[in-house]
């Protein structure tokens, strides 16, 4: 489990739109990219620092929902073990 989590986090970090603009991707890939929690942080920093547009509230909601679901799953798993 530990090795798999390390690989998953590395993949999520490299899949985040750091070196490319997600606006250049097709819509179907953008919706998948929204599930990556790192995307929110990259896009929000880009919008704040570069005055790239408005704060991405939709992505903020997705990031918070993902964080809460991960927290609930971790709590359930910890109690089970």
MARZA-995083 format. One line per 3 residues: number of its first residue (from 1); their letters; for each residue y, z, x of C-alpha. Coordinates in Angstrom, 2 decimals. Example, Ala and Ser with C-alpha at 12.3 -4.5 7.8 and 13.67 -1.06 7.14 Angstrom:
MARZA-995083
1> as> -4.50 7.80 12.30 | -1.06 7.14 13.67 $
This chain:
MARZA-995083
1> xxx> 0.00 0.00 0.00 | 2.41 0.84 2.82 | 1.81 -2.47 4.62 $
4> xxx> 2.20 -4.41 1.38 | 5.47 -2.66 0.53 | 6.89 -3.44 3.97 $
7> xxx> 6.05 -7.12 3.57 | 7.49 -7.22 0.04 | 10.78 -5.63 1.11 $
10> xxx> 11.11 -8.08 4.00 | 10.49 -11.01 1.66 | 13.04 -9.71 -0.84 $
13> xxx> 15.63 -9.27 1.89 | 15.21 -12.81 3.19 | 15.16 -14.26 -0.34 $
16> xxx> 18.55 -12.70 -1.10 | 21.39 -15.25 -1.04 | 22.98 -14.15 2.21 $
19> xxx> 23.10 -17.48 4.04 | 23.44 -19.69 0.97 | 25.38 -19.72 -2.27 $
22> xxx> 23.22 -19.15 -5.32 | 25.44 -21.55 -7.29 | 23.79 -24.39 -5.34 $
25> xxx> 20.36 -23.49 -6.73 | 18.93 -24.87 -9.99 | 19.30 -22.57 -12.99 $
28> xxx> 15.60 -21.70 -13.14 | 15.71 -20.35 -9.57 | 18.92 -18.42 -10.22 $
31> xxx> 17.30 -16.47 -13.05 | 14.36 -15.59 -10.79 | 16.75 -14.60 -8.01 $
34> xxx> 18.46 -12.17 -10.40 | 15.28 -10.07 -10.34 | 15.79 -9.39 -6.64 $
37> xxx> 17.82 -6.16 -6.33 | 19.29 -7.28 -2.99 | 20.95 -10.23 -4.76 $
40> xxx> 23.30 -7.92 -6.63 | 24.53 -6.23 -3.47 | 25.08 -9.50 -1.63 $
43> xxx> 26.87 -11.17 -4.55 | 29.04 -8.15 -5.32 | 30.14 -7.79 -1.69 $
46> xxx> 30.85 -11.51 -1.53 | 32.95 -11.39 -4.70 | 34.90 -8.33 -3.56 $
49> xxx> 35.50 -9.25 0.08 | 36.08 -12.98 -0.30 | 37.75 -12.85 -3.72 $
52> xxx> 34.95 -15.13 -4.85 | 35.34 -14.32 -8.52 | 34.86 -11.49 -10.94 $
55> xxx> 32.52 -8.59 -10.38 | 29.01 -9.65 -11.49 | 28.49 -7.19 -14.36 $
58> xxx> 25.37 -8.97 -15.62 | 23.74 -8.66 -12.23 | 24.84 -5.02 -12.07 $
61> xxx> 22.93 -4.39 -15.30 | 19.84 -6.15 -13.96 | 20.01 -4.16 -10.71 $
64> xxx> 20.36 -0.86 -12.57 | 17.50 -1.72 -14.94 | 15.29 -2.68 -11.99 $
67> xxx> 16.19 0.57 -10.22 | 15.40 2.66 -13.30 | 12.08 0.91 -13.88 $
70> xxx> 11.15 1.37 -10.22 | 12.11 5.04 -10.43 | 10.01 5.54 -13.57 $
73> xxx> 7.03 3.76 -12.01 | 7.34 5.80 -8.81 | 7.52 9.02 -10.80 $
76> xxx> 4.45 8.04 -12.83 | 2.53 7.06 -9.71 | 3.49 10.26 -7.88 $
79> xxx> 2.37 12.42 -10.81 | -0.90 10.52 -11.05 | -1.75 10.95 -7.38 $
